[in-house]
Amino acid sequence: MAKDTSKGLRSSFIYQIFVRDYSKSGDFKGVTRDLGRIKGLGADIIHLLPIHPIGKVNRKGSMGSPYAIKDYTRVDPAYGGEEDLAELLDKAHSLGIKVLMDVVYNHTSPDSELARLHPEWFYIKDGKPCNKVGDWWDVIDLDYSKGGKPLEEYLIGNLVKWALFGFDGFRCDVASLVPVDFWTKARKRVAEAKPGCIWLAESVHGDFVVLNRRHGYEAASDSQLFEAFDICYDYDIHGRFHDYALGKGSLRQYLQALRSQEYIYPENYVKVRFLGNHDQERPAALFKDRQVLEAWTAFSFFNKGAALVYMGDETLTDHRPSLFEKEDIDWGKLDVGFSDLIRNLASLKKLDYFIKSPYFEVDENEEEAIVAFYELGGKRLYGIFKVGGHDASPGIAIPDGTYRPLLGCDVKVANGKAMLEKSFAILEA
């Protein structure tokens, strides 16, 4: 774990934005206009998907993926100019929101500036620049063993530039496939120019780590990435969550994996918790039952770590927008009740329990429900979440009686069993 990582990041709510689809104008100004709503939702960090020009060679779809970057040093003119980006950052900062830039240092578009200037810095297969993952045919991979110090200096200089421009940190795409030594150097150099930047690693699924290693490619585990990063994705256990959501696995398997993070990672580890993101199905597609969706949403905020919501989830859409075409979010479908739920969960997450508690426990019960608690100063904050349906009455180690929640519905405890009329409850006991 980065030694100076603050456990305060566990109280963060990260709101993820794809500028192209956020508004009909599809530009920075479209995001800037709505920052007040985002702040009102409770977000204190925004993660912008890549904002750089997109390559044209081997482009997927008519508009291309933002992760097929042509030039790290510029912004996509379709989004506006640097002055528009500066306005977005200034407005966000005035509202107390930090903004993370998405950096993609595993690969570029085939027609990138780097490929033009330094073709020797790329992975070569069959005599030409290529990628190691066949499905990513719109990009070519950087090869750090060939690029060496010149490549590192170029990329670190770019990070310093954008940090000084106004970004508050970086979300690093497929960080597992970039050498950890590079990330360590980059963090140190950026801190010298701008202290306090946040480093979020898109660590990858364990099976993907194993697959790359079997092919002789470098792939870092979450434990390795925590040497350089403040926050890692929870893809190490996300597969078990997804299996349960699709009816292919048990809730207990997911909870066992979740509990293991408490002893696998350093004491001050921070994971980012999400039900979906730009690469995953919408939560409303996974959970058609409104109460089950609310229970899982509540647990994603209650869970130990930073919470993440992808733009548009608060409209309850079950359609994941394409990365390769323009598909605007229909903000006319904004669900006020669900937005209020997110807002209340984000507010609750600022409690000291989520930051200072040395004790987080998740019960492996046989019911289709999650019971978890934090302990701090002789008190406990319990969360009860009926993530599997309406009939669960999980066990809970508090005296019988009726409890009024901080958030959610009343809880009646009888014979050590918790009964909820609705989807979840968060209470002190």
C-alpha positions as a printed Julia matrix, in Angstrom:
429×3 Matrix{Float64}:
   0.0     0.0     0.0
   1.2     3.49   -0.65
   2.43    4.47    2.81
   0.83    7.91    2.74
  -2.61    6.71    1.6
  -5.34    8.19    3.77
  -8.07    5.9     5.06
 -10.29    8.94    4.65
 -10.61    7.91    0.99
 -12.93    5.15    2.21
 -15.6     7.79    2.68
 -15.34    8.98   -0.93
 -18.08    8.82   -3.55
 -16.68    8.72   -7.09
 -18.97    9.69   -9.97
 -17.84    8.37  -13.34
 -18.48   10.45  -16.49
 -18.11    9.75  -20.21
 -18.15   13.29  -21.61
 -19.41   12.25  -25.06
 -22.62   10.71  -23.69
 -23.24   12.89  -20.64
 -25.12   15.59  -22.54
 -26.56   16.21  -25.97
 -23.72   18.66  -26.65
 -21.26   15.91  -25.72
 -18.63   18.34  -24.48
 -17.01   19.75  -21.35
 -19.61   22.5   -21.09
 -22.35   19.89  -20.92
 -20.73   18.46  -17.81
 -19.94   21.85  -16.29
 -23.59   22.89  -16.53
 -24.62   19.89  -14.42
 -21.94   19.97  -11.72
 -24.4    21.41   -9.2
 -26.61   18.33   -9.56
 -23.62   16.02   -9.25
 -22.52   17.81   -6.09
 -26.07   17.56   -4.79
 -25.98   13.83   -5.4
 -23.13   13.69   -2.89
 -20.16   13.08   -5.18
 -16.83   14.43   -3.99
 -14.69   12.94   -6.78
 -15.38   12.84  -10.52
 -13.6    10.38  -12.79
 -13.62   11.53  -16.41
 -13.17    8.78  -18.98
 -10.29    9.64  -21.36
 -10.63   13.11  -22.84
  -7.87   12.94  -25.46
  -8.2    12.73  -29.26
  -9.18    9.26  -30.52
  -7.27    7.45  -33.24
  -8.82    6.66  -36.62
  -6.87    3.56  -37.67
  -8.72    0.34  -36.7
 -11.37    2.48  -35.02
 -14.22    0.55  -33.42
 -17.64    1.9   -34.41
 -18.1     5.28  -36.05
 -16.64    7.34  -33.19
 -14.07    5.02  -31.63
 -13.2     4.11  -28.08
 -11.87    6.86  -25.79
  -9.28    4.27  -24.71
  -7.7     4.27  -28.19
  -5.82    7.51  -27.59
  -4.02    9.35  -30.37
  -2.28   12.09  -28.38
  -1.81   12.19  -24.61
  -0.88   15.88  -24.7
  -4.12   17.29  -26.14
  -7.85   17.23  -25.49
 -10.39   15.94  -27.99
 -11.58   19.0   -29.95
 -15.08   17.49  -30.0
 -15.17   18.15  -26.25
 -14.02   21.77  -26.57
 -10.7    23.44  -25.89
  -8.41   23.48  -22.89
 -10.15   26.63  -21.7
 -13.43   24.67  -21.49
 -11.69   21.92  -19.55
 -10.17   24.51  -17.21
 -13.63   25.95  -16.63
 -14.94   22.49  -15.72
 -12.09   21.94  -13.26
 -12.48   25.39  -11.7
 -16.23   24.93  -11.23
 -15.73   21.46   -9.74
 -13.11   22.75   -7.32
 -15.36   25.63   -6.27
 -17.95   22.99   -5.3
 -15.42   20.92   -3.38
 -15.23   18.19   -6.05
 -11.92   16.66   -7.1
 -11.44   15.47  -10.68
  -9.44   12.45  -11.84
  -8.02   12.13  -15.33
  -8.19    8.69  -16.95
  -4.7     7.8   -18.2
  -4.15    4.89  -20.58
  -0.5     3.93  -20.44
  -0.74    0.3   -21.54
  -1.59    1.13  -25.15
  -2.32    3.82  -27.74
  -4.19    3.94  -31.03
  -2.17    2.52  -33.97
  -1.91    6.04  -35.45
  -0.88    7.75  -32.21
   1.75   10.45  -31.98
   3.94    8.1   -29.98
   3.67    5.39  -32.64
   4.65    7.93  -35.28
   7.59    9.37  -33.34
   8.78    6.27  -31.49
   7.65    3.01  -33.1
  10.5     1.32  -31.23
   8.62    1.84  -27.95
   5.87   -0.63  -28.89
   5.24   -4.36  -28.6
   6.05   -6.06  -31.89
   4.46   -9.25  -33.18
   5.0   -10.69  -36.66
   7.12   -7.65  -37.48
   4.56   -4.94  -36.67
   3.18   -3.08  -33.64
   0.44   -5.12  -32.04
  -1.51   -5.7   -28.85
  -1.38   -8.68  -26.53
  -5.16   -8.97  -26.14
  -6.72   -9.97  -29.44
 -10.12   -8.34  -28.84
  -8.43   -4.95  -28.37
  -7.66   -4.69  -32.07
  -8.09   -0.9   -32.07
  -4.91   -0.36  -30.01
  -1.22   -1.27  -29.92
   0.67   -1.94  -26.7
   3.57    0.02  -25.29
   6.63   -2.06  -24.39
   8.35   -0.6   -21.33
  11.32   -2.95  -21.68
  12.08   -1.36  -25.06
  11.06    2.2   -24.31
  13.04    2.29  -21.08
  13.78    5.61  -19.41
  12.88    7.82  -22.42
   9.36    6.34  -22.5
   8.98    6.69  -18.75
  10.15   10.29  -18.81
   7.71   11.13  -21.6
   4.74    9.62  -19.76
   5.67   11.04  -16.36
   6.12   14.47  -17.91
   2.61   14.17  -19.29
   1.23   13.29  -15.83
   2.97   16.28  -14.28
   1.58   18.54  -17.0
  -2.03   17.51  -16.35
  -1.63   17.6   -12.57
  -0.38   21.2   -12.81
  -3.2    21.97  -15.25
  -5.63   21.24  -12.44
  -6.38   17.53  -12.17
  -6.45   16.11   -8.65
  -5.29   12.63   -9.51
  -5.37    9.82  -11.99
  -7.46    6.75  -12.71
  -5.02    4.43  -14.45
  -6.47    2.11  -17.07
  -5.49   -1.59  -16.86
  -2.81   -0.54  -14.39
  -1.97   -4.21  -13.78
  -0.34   -4.5   -17.21
   2.02   -1.54  -16.72
   5.18   -2.13  -14.61
   4.64   -1.3   -10.94
   8.1     0.3   -10.85
   6.86    2.84  -13.37
   3.83    3.71  -11.25
   6.02    4.09   -8.17
   8.32    6.52   -9.99
   5.37    8.39  -11.47
   3.68    8.83   -8.09
   6.87   10.22   -6.56
   7.52   12.65   -9.4
   3.95   13.92   -9.54
   3.96   14.43   -5.76
   7.04   16.63   -6.1
   5.14   18.86   -8.52
   1.71   18.64   -6.9
   1.36   16.9    -3.52
  -1.81   15.08   -2.59
  -2.87   13.61   -5.91
  -5.15   10.56   -5.75
  -4.07    7.37   -7.53
  -6.8     4.92   -8.57
  -5.74    1.68  -10.26
  -7.98   -0.27  -12.56
  -6.61   -3.55  -11.27
  -7.92   -6.48  -13.29
  -9.66   -9.8   -12.7
  -7.42  -12.5   -11.26
  -8.0   -14.78  -14.24
  -6.72  -12.04  -16.53
  -3.56  -11.69  -14.44
  -2.96  -15.44  -14.69
  -3.65  -15.49  -18.44
  -1.11  -12.74  -19.12
   1.53  -14.38  -16.95
   1.06  -17.71  -18.7
   1.82  -15.98  -21.98
   4.97  -14.46  -20.53
   3.6   -10.94  -20.06
   3.97   -8.86  -16.93
   0.78   -8.57  -14.88
   0.63   -7.19  -11.35
  -1.66   -8.38   -8.6
  -3.61   -5.95   -6.44
  -1.11   -6.53   -3.63
   1.69   -5.31   -5.88
  -0.29   -2.32   -7.14
  -1.02   -1.18   -3.6
   2.69   -0.3    -3.36
   2.0     2.66   -5.66
  -1.75    3.28   -5.61
  -4.22    4.6    -3.07
  -7.23    2.73   -4.41
  -7.69   -0.45   -6.45
 -10.76   -1.77   -8.23
 -12.4    -4.77   -6.57
 -12.23   -6.95   -9.67
 -10.43   -9.52   -7.52
 -13.86  -10.47   -6.13
 -16.22   -8.87   -8.64
 -16.58  -12.1   -10.58
 -18.21  -13.76   -7.59
 -20.61  -10.84   -7.2
 -21.48  -11.04  -10.9
 -22.01  -14.8   -10.72
 -24.44  -14.32   -7.85
 -26.3   -11.56   -9.7
 -26.72  -13.88  -12.7
 -27.78  -16.86  -10.57
 -24.55  -18.76  -11.24
 -22.99  -18.6    -7.79
 -23.85  -18.29   -4.12
 -23.93  -15.2    -1.99
 -21.73  -16.97    0.52
 -18.94  -17.38   -2.05
 -18.96  -13.64   -2.63
 -18.96  -12.84    1.09
 -16.09  -15.24    1.76
 -14.04  -13.52   -0.94
 -14.95  -10.12    0.49
 -13.86  -11.13    3.98
 -10.52  -12.37    2.68
  -9.58   -8.83    1.63
  -9.26   -7.96    5.32
  -6.14  -10.1     5.69
  -4.78  -10.16    2.14
  -4.17   -6.42    1.87
  -2.43   -3.83    4.07
  -4.31   -2.37    7.02
  -4.99    0.92    5.22
  -6.17   -0.64    1.97
  -8.9     1.12   -0.02
 -11.04   -0.62   -2.62
 -13.51    1.08   -4.94
 -16.94   -0.57   -4.69
 -19.38   -0.56   -7.6
 -22.28   -2.54   -9.0
 -21.46   -1.45  -12.55
 -19.26    0.89  -14.55
 -18.61    1.75  -18.2
 -17.28   -1.78  -18.81
 -20.04   -3.61  -16.92
 -23.78   -4.11  -17.15
 -26.0    -1.49  -15.57
 -27.14   -2.33  -12.01
 -30.75   -1.99  -13.18
 -30.06   -4.7   -15.75
 -28.62   -7.05  -13.12
 -31.38   -6.44  -10.58
 -34.86   -5.99  -12.02
 -36.48   -5.96   -8.56
 -36.42   -2.38   -7.22
 -35.93   -3.43   -3.59
 -33.09   -5.79   -4.44
 -31.4    -3.04   -6.48
 -31.76   -0.64   -3.56
 -30.33   -3.22   -1.15
 -27.27   -3.82   -3.31
 -26.8    -0.09   -3.88
 -26.93    0.52   -0.14
 -24.4    -2.23    0.49
 -22.03   -0.87   -2.16
 -21.88    2.36   -0.14
 -21.78    0.61    3.25
 -19.02   -1.75    2.12
 -15.45   -0.92    3.15
 -13.93    1.39    0.55
 -14.83    4.21   -1.81
 -18.18    4.02   -3.63
 -18.5     4.48   -7.39
 -21.56    5.22   -9.53
 -21.54    5.43  -13.32
 -23.41    8.36  -14.84
 -26.99    7.53  -15.66
 -27.44    4.78  -13.08
 -29.71    7.21  -11.24
 -32.12    7.08  -14.21
 -32.51    3.33  -13.62
 -31.71    2.65  -17.26
 -30.81   -0.96  -17.95
 -28.93   -0.12  -21.15
 -25.17    0.27  -21.08
 -24.13    3.0   -23.56
 -21.61    2.01  -26.2
 -18.03    3.26  -25.98
 -17.91    3.44  -29.77
 -20.99    5.52  -30.65
 -22.78    8.52  -29.17
 -25.66    7.37  -26.98
 -26.86   10.19  -24.74
 -28.11    9.61  -21.22
 -31.85   10.34  -21.06
 -31.87   12.66  -18.05
 -35.63   13.06  -18.44
 -35.88    9.64  -16.8
 -34.01   10.71  -13.68
 -35.5     8.76  -10.76
 -35.88   11.17   -7.85
 -36.31    8.44   -5.26
 -33.2     6.57   -6.35
 -31.22    9.81   -6.53
 -32.3    10.58   -2.97
 -31.13    7.11   -1.9
 -27.66    7.74   -3.37
 -27.54   11.19   -1.78
 -28.45    9.81    1.66
 -25.96    6.96    1.37
 -23.2     9.37    0.34
 -23.97   11.56    3.36
 -24.0     8.58    5.74
 -20.63    7.45    4.38
 -18.99   10.47    6.01
 -19.5     8.94    9.47
 -16.32    8.12   11.39
 -17.21    4.42   11.31
 -16.23    4.21    7.65
 -12.9     5.97    8.15
 -11.65    5.17   11.65
 -13.11    1.79   12.54
 -10.42   -0.88   12.94
 -13.08   -3.58   12.77
 -15.23   -4.49    9.77
 -17.05   -7.79    9.86
 -19.29   -9.48    7.31
 -21.44  -12.39    8.46
 -21.6   -15.51    6.3
 -25.22  -16.36    6.98
 -27.33  -18.93    5.19
 -30.0   -16.37    4.3
 -30.12  -14.38    1.07
 -29.06  -11.28    2.96
 -25.89   -9.47    4.0
 -25.28   -8.49    7.62
 -22.16   -6.44    8.29
 -20.94   -4.04   10.95
 -18.24   -1.57   11.9
 -17.1    -1.13   15.49
 -15.77    2.13   16.91
 -15.62    3.56   20.43
 -17.67    0.76   21.94
 -20.5     1.18   19.43
 -21.4    -0.69   16.27
 -22.87    0.44   12.99
 -24.87   -2.43   11.48
 -26.05   -2.83    7.94
 -28.7    -5.37    6.98
 -29.33   -5.8     3.26
 -31.93   -8.14    1.72
 -29.97   -8.56   -1.51
 -31.62  -11.84   -2.47
 -35.28  -10.98   -2.14
 -38.01  -10.19    0.32
 -38.24  -13.11    2.76
 -34.82  -13.2     4.4
 -34.61  -12.94    8.22
 -30.86  -13.13    8.92
 -29.36  -13.61   12.34
 -27.94  -10.59   14.14
 -26.14  -10.4    17.5
 -28.11   -7.57   19.13
 -30.84   -7.71   21.8
 -34.41   -8.36   20.7
 -36.49   -5.26   20.12
 -37.47   -2.72   17.49
 -34.76   -0.45   16.13
 -35.07    2.86   14.3
 -32.44    3.14   11.56
 -30.13    5.96   10.54
 -31.18    5.05    7.02
 -33.61    2.52    5.62
 -36.55    0.88    7.38
 -37.3    -0.13   10.97
 -35.84   -3.42   12.15
 -37.59   -5.84   14.47
 -35.27   -8.35   16.15
 -36.86  -11.44   17.69
 -34.97  -14.54   18.85
 -31.82  -13.16   17.28
 -33.42  -12.78   13.84
 -33.74   -9.45   12.02
 -36.99   -8.72   10.2
 -37.25   -5.82    7.74
 -40.32   -4.71    5.84
 -38.22   -3.19    3.08
 -34.88   -3.71    1.43
 -32.26   -2.56    3.94
 -31.51   -0.85    7.22
 -28.41    0.85    8.64
 -28.5     1.36   12.41
 -26.4     1.88   15.52
 -26.66   -0.73   18.26
